[in-house]
């Protein structure tokens, strides 16, 4: 259910989903948010449209992202 919310058109829904993933990850002890290039693009789009706290959650998630291919990091 959270995966569907991650690609929602509403930036607040996206940022709250990222916050929920981070809270779950903290309690589980490992990162639950598996980002793909598509999800990263959605997060970057939502970044401009959400409030400051939402931006912090999204930036924290993006900081943990490791691209699978070096060509992806160059874009």
PyMOL commands that set and color helices and strands:
alter all, ss='L'
color gray80, all
select helices_A, chain A and resi 2-6+11-28+37-47+52-63+70-74
alter helices_A, ss='H'
color red, helices_A
deselect
rebuild
show_as cartoon
